[in-house]
Amino acid sequence: MPASESSDSPLDALQAQLSEKRNFDNPPLEKWHPALSGNIDILITADGHWWHEGSPIERPEIVRLFASILRREEDGGYYLVTPGEKWRLQVEAHALLITEIDRQGDNLVATLNTGKQVVLDGEHGLFLDKERDGVAGMYLDHGLTALCSRAAWYRLVDMAEGKDLLLRSGDASWSLVGKAFMGLTVE
């Protein structure tokens, strides 16, 4: 085991705590409100890579695990949260990346860099990030957002229809031009 992932680290303590009896898809983060345990030396870079103590976290299952307990709070901070611990970490831009966009029936489905799939809808809508050259992002649960990778962004633009570059998913729609750049239009 590398020194950056020693058995004495907060990273290992979180992993051990989460390895028993948990809902891997949707843990109830909204029910967990422990006191702040401190800062953990984890950085999520703008390109979606996770780093711990200056070294990349190379195991995808660890990234998926931590992404499942990640939330952004009203103070703008990002936290790994369990029923008994809360650790602050750093995020350069968005916590996650959209790696693929596909149509499944009437819905658009985003695949995140963790492998999780999320249907675009009224709750998980699109926005354009002015600070990231107007590339589309998506609102996720627990205050998180995901930005489109280059390939996903090109696919999304290719799927848009008409002069307003309209995208539809279920009962929701977004235009990639004009005032709708700033958010969701629900039909």
C-alpha positions, 0 to 999 in steps of 0.5 A: 500500500502506498504511503499516501494511503496508509492505514492511519489516514483519514482516507482509510478510516472513511473507506473502512466505515463505509464498507459495511451495510451501505446503499451504494447508489443513493446514501441518505446524505441529507440525513447526516449532519456530523460536526466537521472532522477537519480538512482532508488533503483531497483535491478534485481537479478541473479535469475530474481527477482525484488526488490525495496528499499530492498523489492521484487516487488511481483506484476507480472504486475509491473515487466512486465510493467517495463521490457517493458521499460527496456533497456541497453545502450552502457555504460553497464547501465540498465535504465527504460525509458519513453518519459520524464524520465530515471532511472538507476537501478542495474542488477546482471547478466541478466535482464531477464530469459528464463523459457521455450523453445518450438518448434513451427513449424520450430522455437524455441520460448523462454518464458521469466519470464515476460510471453513474447515470443520471437522467436530465430532468427538471431536477437535474437540469442543464446550465452553461458555465461562463467560467468554462467557456460556456460549456454545459454542465448539469445540476446533480443531487446534494448541491453537486454539479458536473461539467461536460467533457469535450466529447459529451459537449460536442454530442450534446450540441449535435443532439440539439435541434433548430436555430435555438439548439433545443434539447428535450428530455422527458418534460424538460427542455433547454435552449443552448442560445439566448436567455435559456443559457442561464438555466432550465425551461420546463414545458 
